[in-house]
Structures are given as structure tokens and as C-alpha cells.
Amino acid sequence: MHILKEKWREALASVLPVSAIVLLLSITIAPMSLSVFLSFLFGSVFLVFGMGLFSLGADTAMMPMGEYVGASLTKMKKIFLLIPLSFFVGVLITVSEPDLQVLSQYAPSIDSTILIWSVGIGVGVFLVLAMLRILFNIKLRTLLLTSYLLAFGMAFFVNPDFWPIAFDAGGVTTGPMTVPFIMALGTGVSAIRSDSDNAADSFGLVSLCSVGPIIAVLFLGLILEPEGAFVPITTPVVEESRALALAFFHAVPHTMLEVLRALLPITAFFLIYQLFVSRLPIKHLGKILIGVIYTFVGLTLFLTGANVGFMPAGYALGEILGATSFRYLMIPIGMLIGYFIVAAEPAVQVLQKQVEDITSGTIPRRALGITLGIGVAISVGLAMTRVLTGISIMYFLVPAYVISLALTFVVPDIFTSIAFDSGGVASGPMTATFLLPFAMGACVSVGGTIVTDAFGVVAMVAMTPLIAIQILGLVYKLKLRHAHKMAEEREETVEIIEFSEDWR
């Protein structure tokens, strides 16, 4: 119970700043309807309790399952088994990812079923590549350079309407269900290796799995024409407190089914795998199953709060600000919200913990959190600039990826792996259910094109952490070099003193 209270305390600290910003805006320059505002506050409570339970569930179930499967697969040393199982797991967890469901629901260019399964196949293929990379000790930089060159090369032959959705798909697939399992899978596989690069190679699976969906959707753009129209997000209208409570109550069963659909396949796969391939002690298995229950309840509460409370509030806030003379304030306001909202992403908590554990505190959670916050703040500021001006997303993505890929040649490998993982992790359900609707609402008010101007905010959020975390790695590298130089000077001074004393 003490651990759960600590998780809730961390969740409260993450959600409170965003709630305070929205509260301040709602009583000053962006007054929202009372029903939307109360839904947001009620949703914040759901988020806090849900995030705490989910975080505990990820620690006790999702990550142990991933590490166990990854380690046992590698021990078998049977590539013919590793490849189909990795592909199957990638597709299985992706098609059930809640973030992908949100994107497919509002993306007007592609049929939702086709989009979901194409993205799932993209993740499956690239999860296989990621696993083989760890086993054969291939540089992450090599695969990233090849993959992004292919993606941007394909983009210039595709209708521009597909660009934002393709790069958004890369961000939303690495959400709260996918990240804990895939990151732990990498840890389990790399732990078998005894070389000095195994710590760095435990990261990188999320980054490669983020590229697969981009290429998959761009491939759809080569063979399909854009279809459908954007359906505006509806904001709740309630006249009494009971009606507000019922709105959340009625949303819970639907969300439970979504989460169950996400959790059940991967849990069933794990149980079948451990039954036929490698058995766990009953005590450990029982602990994991309890963790699955924590994950189920926590993710249900979190997504209910995000979908019913945060999504309408984000849309209404963007719509109101976009219709006022203060519309250009959306850029600094979006940056402020972006800085704090990344801390409320469940998968970010998982990443920070794993980075601190694997690096033995060399990369502290606080430094990673601040750097991620700054990166996402810049992302949202650029995304709001796109909404207001209609600038093509490629004018931002191409330079950013050129810089981030160039940095891979000068920063330590572990920072490259963490940076590209962070891009996928930062663009989770909070981005999909608050920042994306915020951009949509603003775009409707300023008269922009939803498909090309509002979509892409998830891609932007996934973009700047790649640069920000690698700059952190560059600073770390320079400080380490300076420390070594100072140590060498001190040793040289000691030797000179000892030499002179010998001659006295």
C-alpha cells in the first residue's frame, strides 16, 4: 500500500500543473462552459488514480513479462522461432493500443480498420529488425539512418494529406500498452549478452517500432486516395452534477472493453508462452497476474478521464483561443502545457525509471524529465505555429531529423537509443487526447485545414526529444571528458610532488 500511495503522489505532481494552467485560462482569457470545465476537473481525478495504478501494474506485470519473454527467447538461440514470435507480439500489442484507436477515429484520410492493421504490421516488421539488431550487435544509428531515409524518400511520392497522419502514427503506436512490454523485451534480450554495449542496446526497440508505422502509412498513401471528412469532437453538455457523473459512468464500460482488448491478447500470449516454452514459479506468476489487474483498472480510469474529461476540454480551449484576438498566445500557452503534460504520460514514467535503473543513476530521472519537458514545449510551440500559419509539416520534420541523425555520430550510443525511444514515449495518450484536440479546435477557429495543419502535433511531440536528449548526452560527454582531464592533471601534479620529494 505504501508503494501505491507513492505512485499516486507522483501522479498528482504530474497532473496538477496542467490542471492549474487550464483552470487559470478558463477564468481569464478562455472561459469554457461549466460542463466542459467540470468534466475536465473530474477527468483529472480519474487521471491521478489511474496513473498511479497503471504505474504499479507496469512495474509488477508488464515489464517482468517483457523481460522474461525476451530473455528466454534469446537463450533458445532459435532465430526461426524468434522472428515469427516477435512479429506476432508487435502486431498483437499495436492493433489494441488505445492511442492508435484515438488517431484512427479522427484521421479522415484512411479507413480506420486499414490504418490500424497496416500500422500493426509495420510495428511487427520493425520489432523483428530491432530484436535482430540486439542479437547481432548492429548499430542503432545504421538502422535509423536507413529507415528514415526510406520514410522521407517515400513521402515525396505521397499525397501531402498523408504526411501528418503517417508521422502521427509513429508516435501514437508507442503508448502505455506497448512501451512497458517492448522496453522490457529489449532489456531481457540484451541482458543475455555480456559485452559492454548491452546496456545501450537494451534501449532502441521503441524507436525502431516508431518508424514502422510511418513507412506503413506512407505505403498506403502510394496506393490509396484520401477519403472521408473530419468529424468535430463533441463537447459534453450537462445541467446537473448527476448527469456529469453518469457521463463518466457510462464511458467506463466502453473503456474497460478497449483496455481488455488491449491487455487480453498479450496476457494470453504470455501465459501460453510460459506454459509451453519456459515455466515461471507459481509465486512469480501470481504476482504478475495481480499486476495485470492493477494495469487494467489503472488504464481504464486513466483513459476514461482522458477521453471524457481532457479531450473535450482540449478541443474547447483551442477553439476558444483561436476565435479571440489572443490567438497568437496559443504558441506560449501550448509550450507551457507541453512542458508539463509530458510528465503526465504513463509511458514516460516507465522510461525514466528504466533509464535510471539501467544506468545506475548516471542519468537521473529529474534531468531526463526536464530535458523531455523542454523538448515537448518546443514541439507544441512549433505545432501551434503550423496551425496559425499553415506551414507544411515537412519544413519542420526534415531539418529536425537531419539534426537528430547527425547528432548520433557524436553522442554516446546510450543517449542516442534513449533519445529516439523518448520521441515515441513522449507522444502518448495525453498528447492524443488533449494536445491533438487542442490543435483541432484552434484549426477550426482560424479556418485552417484539419488534415494538414492540426494533424501532425503528435509527430512534432515525437520529434524534438530526439534532439533534446542527445544534446543532454553531448553535455554529459563534455563534462565526462573535462572530469577525466582534471583527474589526469591531479595525478600528474601528485607525481611531480612525489618526484621532487624523492630528490630532497
N, C-alpha and C positions, 0 to 999 in steps of 0.2 A: 504493500500500500504506500510505503514511503517513496518508492520509485515512481509510482503513478502520480503522486502529488507533485513530485519534482518535474515530471513531464508536463503536467497541467500548468505549473508555474512558468515553464519555458514557453508553452503555447500562448499563455496570457501575455507574456512580454513580447511575443511576436505579433499578435493580432491587435493589441491595444493601440500602437501608434497609427495604424491605418484607420481604425475606428475613430480615433481622435481627429484625424485630418478630415475625414468625411463629415463628422459632427460639426467641425468648425466651418467647413464650406457650406453646409446645409443651413446654418444660422446666419451666414453672411452673404456671399455673392451668388450662391447656387441653392436657393430654397427648394427642397424636394417636397412632394406630397407626404402627408403624415403616414400613410400606409406604407410607402416605399421606405421611408426613414425607419419606421418601427420594424419593418421586415429586415432591414439591414442590421439593426441592433440585435434582434432576436437571432439572426444568422450568425452574428459574431460570437454569441454564446455557444451555438452549435459548433462553430469552428474550434473554439478553445477546447471544449470537452472532446471533440472528435480527434483533433490533432494529438492530444495527449495520449489517448487510447491507441491511435494508429502508430505513434512513435514507439510505444511499448510493444505493440504487436510486431512491428518491423524488427525490433531488437531480438525478440524471443521466437519468431517464426520465420519471417520472410528471408532474413539474412542467413540464419542457420540452414534453412532448406537449400538456398543457393550455394553456400559453401560446401555443403555435404554432396550435392549433385556434382558440382564442379570438380571437387577433389576425387570422388570415386570414378567419374568418367575418365579423368586423366590417368589414374592408377591402372585402369584396364588397358590403356595404350592401344585401343582399337579404334582407328580413325573411321572405319566403315560404320561403327556404331555412334561415334561422336558427331559426325556430320548430320545424319538424319535427326538425331535427338535434339541437337542444337537448333536446327531449322524448325522442328516441331514446337519446341519451347518458345522460340521467338515469335512464331505466328500465333501461338496459343495465348500468350500474355498480351500481345498487342491488340488483337481484334476485340479484346474485352476491356482495354484501357479506357477509363471514364473520360479522360481528356480528349481522346480521339472521337468518342461519341459526341461530345460537345461541338467539336470542329465540323464533323460530318453533318450535324444537324443544321448548322448555319451556313456552311460553304455552298454557294449557289452554283458553282461551275461543274460539279461532278455528282453523279448519283451516289448516295451515302453508302450503299452496300458495296459498290465497286471501289469506292475510295477506301473503305475500311479494310477490305481483303487485299487490295493492292499494297497498302501500307504494311499490313501484316506480313505479306510475302517479302517485302523489302527489308523489314527488320529481321526476318528469319534468315535470309541470304547473308546479310551483313553480320549477324551473330555468329554464323558459321565461320566467316572470314576472321572475326575477332578472336574466336577460340583457337583457330589455326595459327593466328599471329602469335598468341601467347606460347603455344606449344613449340613453334619453330623459331621463336625469338626474333620475329620480324619487327623492324622499327615501325612504331605507330605513325611517325611522320610520313613514311613511304606510302602507306595505305591512305592516309588523309589527303596527301597531295594528289594521288591518282584519283581518288573518289570525287574530290571537289572540282578537279579539272574536268572530269566527266560530267558532273552535275551542271556546271556553268556552261560547258560546251553544248549540252543538250538544251539548256534554257534558251539559247539564241535561235533555236529552231521551233520553239513552242510559243503558242499564243500567250501574250503577256498576262492575260487573265489568270493563267495557271501559276505564275511565278509566286505570288504571295502565299497561295494555298499550299503549294509544294513545300516551300521553306517553313511554313507554319506546321505542316505535318511532321517535319523533322523534329520540331520542338515538343509537340503535344504527345508524341508516342512514348517519350521517356518521362512518364508521370509516376504517381505514387504506387501503382502496382508494379510497373516494370523496373524501376530503378533499384529498389532494395534487392530484388531477386537477381537481376543481371549483375549488379556491382558485386554481390556476394559470390556469384558464379565465377567472376574473374578472380576474386580472392582465393577461392577454392582451387582453381586451375593453376594459378601462379605459385601457390604455396608448395606445390609438388616439386617445382624447380628449385635448385639450390644455388643458382648463380646470383650475382649482385644486382641484377636488373629485375628480379622477381617482384620487388615492392612496386616499382614504377609500372610494371606490366599488369599488376592487379587492377589498375585503372585503365580506361580506354575503351571498354566494351560499350558503355553508354554513348560515347562519342561516335563510334562506328555505326551503332544501331540508329543514330540520328540521321546519318547520311542515306541509309537505305530508303526510307520513306520519300525523301526529296527526289531521288532518282526514279522511284516507282511512280510518283505522281507526274513528274515530267514526262515519263514514258507514256502515261495516259494522255498527256497533252499532245503527244505526237500522233495519236490515233483517234482521239475524240475531239469533238467540238464542245465549247462551253454550253451548258444548259441550265435551265431553271432561273429563278429570281430570288433575291434576298427577302427573307421573311423577318420583319422587325420583331424585336424582343418585346413581349408584353410585360407591362409593369402591373403588380398586384394592386387591386382596389378593394380595400376592406373598410367597413364602417364601425367595427367594434372589435374589442380585444379577442373575443371568442373566435371570430372569423379569421383573425390573424393566426391564432394557434391552430385552427383547423387547416389553414393553408400549408403549414409545416407538417401537420399530422398526416394530411393526405399525400404529401410528397414523399414521406418516409417509405411506404411500401414499394413505390416505383424505384426509389434509390436503392433500397435493400435488394431488389431483383438485379439491378445493374451491378452492384458490388458482388452479389452472389455469383452472377455470371462471370465476373472477373476473377473471383477467388477460387471457385469450384474447380475449373479445369486444371489450374496449376497445383492445387492441393491434391486433386485426384491423381495427377501425373506423379507427384512426389510419393504418394502412398503406394502406387503401383510400382514405381521405381525401387523404393526401398524394400518392397515385398519380394520382388523377383531378382533384383541386382545385388543389393547390399543392405542388410538389415541394421537398423539402429536399435539400441537398448530401449525397452518399453518406457523407462523413465524419461529419456530424452524425447521420444516420440510424443508422449503425453504433454510435455512442456511446449512442444512445437504446436500441437493441436489447440492448446489453450491460447497460445499466441495468435493463431489464426482467428479465433473468436474475438480477441482484442482488435485485430486488424479489421475484421468485418464490421463490428459495432462502431469503431472509430471512424472508418472511411465512410460509413453510412451517415453518421452525424455530420462529418466534415462536408461531404458533397451536398447534403440537404441544405446546410447553412450557406454553402457557396452558390448553389443553383437557385434557391428560393430567396435568399437574402442579398447576396453580393451581386449576382448577375443583373437583376433589375435596377439596383442602386447604381452600379457602374454605368449602365445604359442611360439612366435618367440624368446622372451627373454630367456625362458627356454631352447629352442633348441640351441640357440647360445652359452649360457653359458655352457651347458652340453657338447658341442663339443670342448671347449677350455681347455687349461691347467689350467684355473682358476675355474674348475668345483666345487671345494670344497668351493669356495666363495659363492656358491648358498645358503649355510646354513646361514651365517651372512646377506647376501643380502635379503634372504627370510624373516629372522627375522625382518629386518628393514622395509621392505614393509608391513609385517604382523602387526607391531605395528601401522603404520599409516593407513592402509587400513580399519581396523575395524571402525575407526571414520567416514568413508565414507559409512558405511552400513545404509540405511534408517531406518531399524527397531531398530538399536542401539540408534538413536536419540529419538525414541519413548520410549524405555525402560528407558533411562536416565531421560527424562522429567517426566515419571510416577513415577519413584523411588523418585526423588526429591520432587514431589508434595505430594505423599502419606506419605513420612517420614518427611514432613515439613522442608526439607533441612538438616535433620540429616545425610543423606547420600548424599553428594554433587555430582553434575554431574562430576566435574573435577576428584574427587577421583575414581569414578566408571569408568570413561573413561581411566584414566591412568592404573588402575588395569586390565581392559579388554585388553588394548593395550599390556601390558606385557605378559598376558596370551596367547594372539594370537601370539605374537612374538615367544614365546617358542614353540607353536604348529607348526608353519610353519618351524621353525628350525628342529624340530623332523621329520616333513613330508619330508623335503629335505634330511635328513639323511636316511630315508627309501628309497627314490628314488635312492640315490647313493649306498646304501648297499644291498637293497632288504630284509631288516629285516621285518618279519611278523608284521602286524599292531597289533596283539594281545599282543605282547611284550610291547606295549605302552598303549593300551586301558585297559587291565586288571589291572595293577598296579595303573593307574590314577584313575579308577573308584573305586578301593578299598580305595584309599586315600580319594577321594571326598566323598564317602559314610560314611567313618569313621568320617570325619570332621562334618557330620550332627549331631553327638551326642554331640559336644562340642561348636558349634557356635549358636548364636541366630537364631530362626526359620526363621525370615525375611531374613537373609543373605543366608540361605540355599535355600529359594524359589527364591531369586533374582539370586543367582549363577547358579542354574540349568536352570532358564529362560535365563540367559545370554549366556549359551552354545548354545542354539538354535538360539538366536537372532544374535550372532556374525557371524554365518555361513550363510550369506545371499547371494544376487546376486553378490556382489563384490568378494566373495570367489569363487562362482560357475563360474564366467566369467573371472576372472583374475588368482587367485591362482591355481585353478584346471587345466586350460590350461598351466600355467607356469610349474606345475609338470609334465603334459603330455609331453610337449616339451622337458623337461630335460630328462625324462624317455626314450623317443625315441632316444635321442643322446647318452645316456650312455648304451643303449642296454638292458634296464630293461623290465619287464613285465607290461604293462599298467594297466591291471585289478587289479593286486595285489599290485603294487608299487606306481602308480600315484593316482589311486582312493584311497580314504581314507583321502585325505587332508582336506576335509570338516569335516569329523569326528574328525580329530585331532584339527581343529579350534574350534569345539564344545566341546572339552574335557577339555583343560586346564583352561578356565574361571571358571569351576566348583570349581577347587582348589583355583585359584587366588582370586575370590570374597569371598570365605569362609575364606581364610587367612585374608583378609581385615576385615571380621566380627570378627575374633578372636582378631585382633589388637584392633578393636573398643571395644570389650568386656573387654579386659585387661585395656584399657585406662579408660573405664567407672568405672571399679572396683577400679582403682587407684584414680580416682576423688572422688568416694564415700568415700574411706578410708581417703583421705586428708580432705574431708568435716567433717567427724566424728572426726578426730583429732583436727580440728579447733574448733568444738563445744565443745569438751572435754576441750580444753585449756581455752575457754571462761568461762566454768562452774567453772574451778579451780580458775581463776582470781576472778570471782564473789564470790565464796565461801570464798576466803581469804580476800576480801574486807569487807565481812559481819562481819568478826571477828576482824577487826581493830577498 
